[in-house]
Amino acid sequence: MALLKKPVTGMKDILPREMEIRNYVMEQVRETYGRFGFTQIETPCVEHIENLCSNQGGENEKLIFRILKRGEKLKLEEAKDASDLADSGLRYDLTLPLSRYYANHMNELPSPFKALQMGNVWRADRPQKGRFRQFMQCDIDILGDATNLAEIELVLATTTLLSKLDFKGFTVRISDRRFLRAMALHCGFPEEDLDKVFIILDKMDKIGEDGVREELLKEGYAEENVDRYLALFRVGNDSNAIAELKSTLGDALPEGTAESLMAIIDTVNASKAGEFDVRFDPTLVRGMSYYTGTIFEIEIAEFGSSIAGGGRYDGMVGKFTGNNVPACGFSIGFERIITILLDHDFCVPRAGERVAFLIDKKMPSDRVPAIMKEASDLRAEGKTVLVSQMMKNKKFQKDNLEKSGYTDIRDFYA
């Protein structure tokens, strides 16, 4: 059987130019989030299948890469379904592993705990531009803080990072799942149907208000209720819109929800360190069923979708411990950001001079030690020094070196 040189579908090989950009972005992530007090942790890429299939990951639970049981535990002839074959799987995000991690180590960690995670996750999804079956995620989370200071810190840290990566003019969309619930209940939708209603509402960006209306009517909901519901989403996107909705919804909206949301928006606007907008968007849903409060996304118009998202998930840690812990997180779309930077021919800022030594292949061996000593001395001065044999097509070699940032190219002839 011939070996296959292409990677598995949905996975990719990373070439040097992209790897340089990825490393640079990861350095900026660590440096920026570190200044906000986030501490980097790591969790295993393999999780218990019971955790992955706990009805907390939404549609992602349908995309799990399951891992077969090993050795005598794998009994194919006795298996009745997938649960008899697999006892673990590759993680589909970093939030569930973090919740398990915190539940397991909470007595050893500070409170509130500000966590930074970077790592690969796996989903058996349909690959497309900027979306793979194996991809890097980058999350920051605050556990143990029930106040909106957590949301403010997460938004400011994430937008600061994006600004440092030269992103401008993006929009932070923010809402609250409690608004979504109150609006739907206020308009007569039954509580047991809310998830179905929200799935349809989440298509607003793609099919528009008319498309959402048509789908809700097809589900059998009363035209009066549907029209009343859609009218609520025309209030606007500023603090006045939040206040107007609060007045309309009355007791259906939990106390303090509107005030907290307005405070987050006002504080971020007053202290932001970049060029971006923050706006209330009542149509924002976020697909994960574990969100309990504030939700947010960051979108860039030219990309056509969000490049970051997150929210509050106060009930997830309690699934492991029996006691709920306030938790809120924000994840950047690492792969999408890399795709945008590559499309824009982003050049990594390089510290220090880059020097290349090209040695004639006929160079006597007794002269090489002196050349290597010279390279070592330059490295000790903080310079990057590449030593390579001189190619026959030296012009092509030098052109490639210059593209890689080598400004001082020295030839050593025999």
C-alpha positions as CSV (number, residue, x, y, z in Angstrom):
1,M,0.0,0.0,0.0
2,A,1.4,3.4,-1.0
3,L,1.9,5.9,1.8
4,L,-0.2,9.2,1.5
5,K,1.7,12.5,1.6
6,K,-1.3,14.7,2.2
7,P,-2.6,15.2,5.8
8,V,-5.9,13.8,6.9
9,T,-9.0,15.8,5.8
10,G,-9.6,18.8,8.0
11,M,-6.0,18.8,9.4
12,K,-3.1,20.7,7.9
13,D,0.6,21.0,7.7
14,I,2.0,24.3,8.8
15,L,4.7,26.0,6.7
16,P,7.5,28.1,8.2
17,R,5.9,31.5,7.4
18,E,2.6,30.6,9.0
19,M,4.4,29.0,12.0
20,E,6.3,32.2,12.6
21,I,3.1,34.2,12.6
22,R,1.4,31.6,14.9
23,N,4.3,31.8,17.4
24,Y,4.2,35.6,17.3
25,V,0.5,35.6,18.0
26,M,1.0,33.2,20.9
27,E,3.7,35.4,22.3
28,Q,1.4,38.4,22.2
29,V,-1.4,36.3,23.8
30,R,0.9,35.3,26.8
31,E,2.3,38.8,27.2
32,T,-1.0,40.7,26.9
33,Y,-3.2,38.4,29.0
34,G,-0.3,38.1,31.5
35,R,-0.5,41.8,32.1
36,F,-4.2,41.4,32.9
37,G,-3.3,38.9,35.6
38,F,-4.2,35.7,33.7
39,T,-2.2,32.5,34.6
40,Q,-1.5,29.9,31.9
41,I,-2.6,26.3,32.6
42,E,-2.8,23.2,30.5
43,T,-5.4,20.4,30.4
44,P,-5.2,17.0,28.7
45,C,-6.4,16.7,25.1
46,V,-8.3,13.5,26.0
47,E,-11.4,13.7,28.3
48,H,-13.7,11.2,29.8
49,I,-16.5,10.4,27.3
50,E,-19.1,11.0,30.1
51,N,-17.9,14.6,30.4
52,L,-17.9,15.2,26.7
53,C,-21.4,13.8,26.3
54,S,-22.9,15.7,29.3
55,N,-25.4,17.8,27.3
56,Q,-23.3,21.0,27.9
57,G,-21.5,21.3,24.5
58,G,-24.5,21.9,22.2
59,E,-24.0,20.8,18.6
60,N,-20.3,20.0,19.3
61,E,-21.3,16.8,21.1
62,K,-22.3,15.4,17.7
63,L,-18.7,16.1,16.5
64,I,-16.7,14.2,19.0
65,F,-13.7,12.1,17.9
66,R,-14.2,9.1,20.2
67,I,-11.3,6.9,21.3
68,L,-11.8,3.2,21.4
69,K,-11.4,1.2,24.6
70,R,-8.1,-0.6,24.8
71,G,-7.0,-4.2,25.3
72,E,-9.4,-6.5,27.1
73,K,-11.9,-3.6,27.7
74,L,-12.7,-3.5,24.0
75,K,-15.3,-6.2,23.4
76,L,-16.5,-5.6,19.9
77,E,-18.7,-8.7,19.8
78,E,-20.7,-7.6,22.9
79,A,-21.0,-3.9,21.9
80,K,-24.6,-2.6,21.4
81,D,-23.8,1.0,20.6
82,A,-21.0,3.6,20.6
83,S,-20.9,3.9,24.4
84,D,-19.8,0.3,24.7
85,L,-16.8,1.0,22.4
86,A,-15.4,4.3,23.6
87,D,-14.5,5.5,27.1
88,S,-12.8,8.8,26.2
89,G,-12.6,11.3,23.4
90,L,-10.6,14.3,22.1
91,R,-11.8,17.5,23.7
92,Y,-14.0,19.7,21.4
93,D,-13.3,22.9,23.3
94,L,-11.3,24.2,26.3
95,T,-14.3,25.3,28.6
96,L,-15.4,21.8,29.7
97,P,-11.8,20.7,30.5
98,L,-11.3,23.9,32.4
99,S,-14.4,23.3,34.5
100,R,-13.3,19.8,35.4
101,Y,-9.8,21.2,36.1
102,Y,-11.1,23.8,38.5
103,A,-13.4,21.4,40.2
104,N,-10.5,19.1,40.8
105,H,-8.0,21.7,42.0
106,M,-10.2,24.6,43.4
107,N,-8.7,24.2,46.9
108,E,-5.2,24.8,45.4
109,L,-6.2,27.8,43.3
110,P,-6.8,31.5,44.2
111,S,-10.2,33.0,44.0
112,P,-11.1,34.5,41.7
113,F,-9.0,32.4,39.4
114,K,-8.0,34.0,36.1
115,A,-7.0,31.2,33.6
116,L,-5.3,31.3,30.2
117,Q,-5.4,28.2,28.0
118,M,-4.0,27.6,24.6
119,G,-4.3,24.2,22.9
120,N,-5.6,22.1,20.1
121,V,-9.2,20.9,20.0
122,W,-10.9,18.4,17.7
123,R,-14.3,18.4,16.0
124,A,-15.5,16.1,13.2
125,D,-16.8,19.2,11.4
126,R,-17.1,20.0,7.7
127,P,-13.8,21.8,6.8
128,Q,-13.8,25.2,5.2
129,K,-11.6,28.3,5.1
130,G,-10.5,29.2,8.6
131,R,-12.2,26.0,10.0
132,F,-10.5,22.7,10.5
133,R,-11.0,19.5,12.4
134,Q,-7.9,20.1,14.5
135,F,-7.4,23.7,15.5
136,M,-6.0,25.9,18.1
137,Q,-8.2,27.5,20.7
138,C,-7.1,30.3,23.0
139,D,-9.3,31.1,26.0
140,I,-9.3,33.3,29.0
141,D,-11.7,32.6,31.9
142,I,-12.4,34.1,35.3
143,L,-13.8,31.7,37.9
144,G,-15.2,32.7,41.3
145,D,-16.3,36.3,40.4
146,A,-20.0,36.8,40.2
147,T,-19.8,40.5,39.4
148,N,-19.6,42.2,36.0
149,L,-16.0,43.1,36.7
150,A,-15.2,39.7,35.2
151,E,-17.0,40.6,31.9
152,I,-15.3,44.0,31.8
153,E,-11.8,42.5,32.3
154,L,-12.4,39.8,29.6
155,V,-13.6,42.3,27.0
156,L,-10.8,44.8,27.7
157,A,-8.1,42.0,27.6
158,T,-9.4,40.5,24.4
159,T,-9.8,43.8,22.6
160,T,-6.4,45.0,23.8
161,L,-4.9,41.8,22.3
162,L,-6.7,42.3,18.9
163,S,-5.5,45.9,18.8
164,K,-1.9,44.9,19.4
165,L,-2.3,42.6,16.4
166,D,-3.3,45.7,14.3
167,F,-7.0,44.9,14.1
168,K,-9.2,48.0,14.0
169,G,-12.8,48.9,13.4
170,F,-14.1,45.7,14.8
171,T,-17.4,45.4,16.8
172,V,-18.0,43.9,20.2
173,R,-21.6,42.6,20.2
174,I,-23.0,42.0,23.7
175,S,-26.2,40.8,25.2
176,D,-27.5,38.6,28.0
177,R,-29.2,35.2,27.8
178,R,-31.6,36.5,30.5
179,F,-32.8,39.1,28.0
180,L,-33.4,36.4,25.4
181,R,-35.5,34.3,27.9
182,A,-37.5,37.3,29.1
183,M,-38.2,38.5,25.5
184,A,-39.4,35.1,24.4
185,L,-41.6,34.5,27.5
186,H,-43.0,38.0,27.3
187,C,-44.2,37.3,23.8
188,G,-46.0,34.0,24.7
189,F,-43.5,31.4,23.6
190,P,-43.6,28.3,26.0
191,E,-40.5,27.8,28.1
192,E,-40.0,24.3,26.8
193,D,-39.7,25.7,23.3
194,L,-37.1,28.4,24.1
195,D,-34.1,26.5,22.7
196,K,-35.9,25.9,19.4
197,V,-36.9,29.6,19.2
198,F,-33.3,30.6,19.9
199,I,-31.9,28.3,17.2
200,I,-34.1,30.1,14.7
201,L,-33.3,33.5,16.0
202,D,-29.5,32.7,15.7
203,K,-30.0,32.7,11.9
204,M,-31.0,36.4,11.9
205,D,-27.6,37.4,10.3
206,K,-28.0,34.8,7.5
207,I,-31.7,34.8,6.7
208,G,-32.8,38.2,8.0
209,E,-35.9,39.2,10.0
210,D,-38.3,37.9,7.3
211,G,-36.6,34.5,7.2
212,V,-36.8,34.2,11.0
213,R,-40.5,35.2,10.9
214,E,-41.2,32.5,8.2
215,E,-39.4,29.8,10.2
216,L,-41.2,30.6,13.5
217,L,-44.6,30.6,11.7
218,K,-43.7,27.2,10.1
219,E,-43.2,25.9,13.6
220,G,-46.8,26.7,14.4
221,Y,-46.4,29.8,16.6
222,A,-49.1,32.4,16.5
223,E,-48.5,35.2,14.1
224,E,-49.4,37.8,16.8
225,N,-46.7,36.4,19.1
226,V,-44.1,36.2,16.3
227,D,-44.6,39.8,15.2
228,R,-44.6,41.0,18.7
229,Y,-41.4,39.1,19.3
230,L,-39.6,40.5,16.2
231,A,-40.6,44.0,17.0
232,L,-38.6,43.9,20.2
233,F,-35.4,43.5,18.2
234,R,-35.8,46.8,16.5
235,V,-35.1,48.9,19.6
236,G,-31.6,49.8,18.6
237,N,-28.1,48.9,20.0
238,D,-27.2,51.4,22.7
239,S,-27.9,51.9,26.4
240,N,-31.2,53.6,25.6
241,A,-32.3,50.4,23.8
242,I,-31.5,48.3,26.9
243,A,-33.5,50.7,29.1
244,E,-36.4,50.6,26.7
245,L,-36.4,46.8,26.7
246,K,-36.2,46.7,30.5
247,S,-39.3,48.9,30.7
248,T,-41.2,46.8,28.2
249,L,-40.3,43.4,29.8
250,G,-41.0,44.5,33.3
251,D,-40.8,41.6,35.9
252,A,-40.0,39.0,33.1
253,L,-36.4,40.4,33.2
254,P,-34.5,39.4,36.3
255,E,-33.5,42.4,38.5
256,G,-30.2,44.0,37.8
257,T,-29.8,42.4,34.3
258,A,-30.2,45.7,32.3
259,E,-28.1,47.8,34.8
260,S,-25.2,45.2,34.6
261,L,-25.2,45.2,30.8
262,M,-25.2,49.0,30.6
263,A,-22.4,49.2,33.1
264,I,-20.2,46.8,31.1
265,I,-20.7,48.8,27.9
266,D,-20.1,52.1,29.5
267,T,-17.0,51.0,31.4
268,V,-15.4,49.3,28.3
269,N,-16.1,52.5,26.2
270,A,-14.6,54.7,28.9
271,S,-11.4,52.6,29.3
272,K,-10.8,50.8,25.9
273,A,-7.3,50.9,24.3
274,G,-8.2,50.5,20.7
275,E,-10.4,51.5,17.8
276,F,-13.6,49.4,18.1
277,D,-17.3,49.7,18.8
278,V,-19.3,48.1,21.6
279,R,-23.0,47.7,20.9
280,F,-25.9,45.9,22.4
281,D,-27.3,43.2,20.1
282,P,-30.5,41.4,21.4
283,T,-30.3,39.0,18.5
284,L,-27.0,37.5,19.8
285,V,-27.6,33.9,20.9
286,R,-24.3,32.0,21.2
287,G,-25.0,28.4,20.5
288,M,-23.7,26.8,23.7
289,S,-26.5,25.8,26.1
290,Y,-24.2,26.3,29.1
291,Y,-24.4,30.1,28.9
292,T,-26.4,31.6,31.8
293,G,-25.9,35.4,31.6
294,T,-23.8,37.8,29.6
295,I,-22.8,36.7,26.1
296,F,-20.5,38.5,23.6
297,E,-18.9,38.2,20.2
298,I,-16.4,40.2,18.2
299,E,-16.9,40.5,14.5
300,I,-14.9,41.9,11.6
301,A,-17.0,43.0,8.7
302,E,-14.5,41.8,6.0
303,F,-14.3,38.3,7.4
304,G,-18.1,37.8,7.5
305,S,-18.3,36.1,10.9
306,S,-17.1,36.4,14.4
307,I,-13.5,36.0,15.4
308,A,-14.1,35.8,19.2
309,G,-16.9,34.9,21.5
310,G,-17.8,33.9,25.0
311,G,-20.0,34.5,28.0
312,R,-21.0,33.6,31.5
313,Y,-21.5,29.9,32.4
314,D,-22.2,29.9,36.1
315,G,-23.6,26.3,36.2
316,M,-20.9,24.2,34.6
317,V,-18.5,23.7,37.5
318,G,-21.4,22.7,39.6
319,K,-22.0,19.7,37.3
320,F,-18.8,18.3,38.8
321,T,-19.0,19.5,42.4
322,G,-22.7,19.9,43.1
323,N,-22.1,23.6,44.0
324,N,-22.3,26.3,41.3
325,V,-19.3,28.6,40.8
326,P,-19.5,31.9,39.0
327,A,-17.6,31.6,35.7
328,C,-17.1,33.7,32.6
329,G,-14.8,33.3,29.6
330,F,-13.8,34.7,26.2
331,S,-12.2,32.7,23.4
332,I,-10.5,34.2,20.3
333,G,-10.8,32.4,17.0
334,F,-7.1,31.7,16.8
335,E,-7.2,30.0,13.4
336,R,-9.4,32.7,11.9
337,I,-7.1,35.4,13.1
338,I,-4.1,33.6,11.6
339,T,-6.0,33.2,8.3
340,I,-6.7,37.0,8.2
341,L,-3.1,37.9,9.0
342,L,-1.8,35.5,6.2
343,D,-4.3,37.0,3.7
344,H,-3.0,40.5,4.6
345,D,0.6,39.4,4.2
346,F,1.3,40.2,7.8
347,C,5.0,40.6,8.7
348,V,6.2,39.6,12.2
349,P,8.1,42.5,13.8
350,R,11.6,41.1,14.3
351,A,13.8,42.0,17.2
352,G,17.5,42.2,16.5
353,E,19.5,41.9,13.3
354,R,19.4,38.8,11.1
355,V,22.6,37.6,9.6
356,A,23.2,34.8,7.1
357,F,26.5,33.1,6.5
358,L,26.7,31.3,3.1
359,I,29.7,28.9,2.9
360,D,31.2,27.7,-0.4
361,K,30.9,23.9,-0.5
362,K,34.6,23.8,-1.5
363,M,35.5,25.5,1.8
364,P,38.5,23.7,3.4
365,S,37.4,22.0,6.6
366,D,40.1,23.7,8.7
367,R,38.6,27.1,8.0
368,V,35.0,26.2,9.1
369,P,35.7,26.4,12.9
370,A,36.7,30.1,12.6
371,I,33.5,30.8,10.6
372,M,31.4,29.0,13.3
373,K,33.2,31.0,16.0
374,E,32.3,34.2,14.3
375,A,28.6,33.1,14.1
376,S,28.7,32.2,17.8
377,D,30.1,35.7,18.7
378,L,27.3,37.4,16.7
379,R,24.6,35.3,18.4
380,A,26.1,36.2,21.8
381,E,25.5,39.9,20.8
382,G,21.8,39.1,20.4
383,K,21.8,38.6,16.6
384,T,20.1,35.8,14.7
385,V,22.7,34.0,12.6
386,L,21.9,31.3,10.0
387,V,24.8,29.3,8.6
388,S,24.1,27.4,5.4
389,Q,25.9,26.0,2.5
390,M,26.0,28.2,-0.6
391,M,23.6,27.0,-3.3
392,K,24.4,26.9,-7.0
393,N,21.6,29.4,-7.6
394,K,22.9,31.9,-5.1
395,K,20.5,34.7,-6.3
396,F,17.4,32.5,-5.6
397,Q,18.9,31.6,-2.2
398,K,19.6,35.3,-1.3
399,D,16.1,36.4,-2.4
400,N,14.5,33.8,-0.1
401,L,16.7,34.9,2.8
402,E,15.8,38.5,2.3
403,K,12.1,37.6,2.3
404,S,12.7,35.9,5.6
405,G,14.2,39.1,7.1
406,Y,17.9,38.5,6.7
407,T,19.4,41.9,6.0
408,D,23.1,41.0,6.3
409,I,24.1,38.2,4.0
410,R,27.8,37.2,4.0
411,D,29.5,35.0,1.5
412,F,32.5,32.8,2.5
413,Y,34.4,31.5,-0.5
414,A,37.1,28.8,-0.5
